[in-house]
Amino acid sequence: MRIGELAERAGTTTRTLRYYESRGLLTARRTENGYRVYDEDDLRLLRQIRTLQDFGFELEETRPFVECLRAGHPSGDSCPASLAVYRAKLSELDELIGRLGSVRAQVGAQLARAEAEALTGCPEPRCEFERGLGE
């Protein structure tokens, strides 16, 4: 299939496919007249990349999954390098969840304080969030 058909079937643009090609994630074969041609394996690679990106993975983080598929494995996440990326992403997510939990607790405390002050008629609002959470 040519680049336009692949882009349509993968739900992306030809520009994105060319970018992936420039990054070494997608390899086009060329016809005699220079057209890029792809096959079902390329579509499978693209679907793997898109799924991972939908989950929040950076484009470079998809590389081990693509390489795993290219090596002939039935899925992109059946190789040690792919598993390492999963582990790193889970660690990153756990850290973000922890920071969000802390921010949520602070916002809850601010809300409770503000509601209490509103009931007592305190005219001056304050915001006393701790520094450093978003830095």
N, C-alpha and C positions, 0 to 999 in steps of 0.2 A: 504494500500500500504506500501511497505517497504521503508527504508530510501533512497536507490538508486533511486527508482522511484520518490519519493517525491523531491529529489534534482534535478533530471532531469526536472520534470514538473515545478519546481519553478525557474529553471535557476541558480542553485547554486551548492554547493558541499556538500557531506556528512559531511565533516569536519566542514563546516559552520553550518550545522544543529545540529551537536553535541555541537558546541559552544553555539548556541542559547539555546539548552537544558540545558547546564551547567549554563546559565544565567537566567534560568527560563522563557524564552520567548516561548519555545516550550516544550510540554510535550508528551513524547512517551509512548505508551502503549506497553506492551511486550507480545509476544506469549509464549506458554509453553516452547518452546526451546530457549527463550531469545531474539528473533529478535524484533527490534523496528518496530512498525506498526503505521501508520498514516491514517487520513481520509481527506475528502475534506475540512473540517473546518480548519485543519492544513495547508493545501495548501492556504486557504484564509488568514490565519494569516501571512504566509510567504510572500504572495503577498503584504499585507499591509506593512510589515516591509521593503521589498525591495523598494516599491514605496516611502516611507518616506525617506529611505536612499538615493535614487536617488535625492530627493529634498534637501539633505544636512542635514537631521536630524541624530543626533548621535544615536547609537543603544539603549541606555538607554531612549532616548526621545520617542522611539516607544512603550515603555511599556504601557502607558495609552491607546493607540489605541488597542493593543493586549488584554488588560484586558477588554476593552469595547466590543470587538468581543466575547471574552469568556463569557461575561455576557449575551450574546444572542442578542445584538443590531444588527440591519441590516448593520451598517457600523461602522468602528472603530473610526470615528470622531464625533459620535453622543452623546458622554458623556462629562460632564463638565471638567474632567481632560484632555481630548484630546483637547478640545477647549482652555484650558489654555496653553497647549504646543504650539498650533498654534499661540496664541497671543505672547508668549515669542519668538518664532522663527521669527515672523514678526518684533518685536521690534529689535531683533538682526540683521536682514537683513536691517532694516532702518538705524541702526547705521553704518553698513558696507557701505551702499550706501552713506551715508553722508561723511564718511572718504574717500571713493574712489572719490567722487566729489571734495573734497579738494585736493587730490593728483592730480587729473586730471587738476584742475585749475593751480596748481603749475607747472606741466609738460608743460602745454600750455604756461605759462608765460616764462618758461625756453626756450622753442622752439622759441617763438617770440624774446626773447633777443638774442639767438644764431643766428637766421636768420639775425637779424639787424646787429650783429657784423660781420657776414660773408660777408654782403654787404659792410661794411665799411672797411673790411680787418683787423680787430682786431685779432692778432695772438695768444692770450692766452685764451683758453676756460676756463670757470668757471662753477661751479655748486653750486648754492646757495639754495638748497632745505632746507626747515625748518626742524629742528630736531623734533622727537617725533611722527611722523605719524605712523611709523611701530612699535613703542615700546610699 
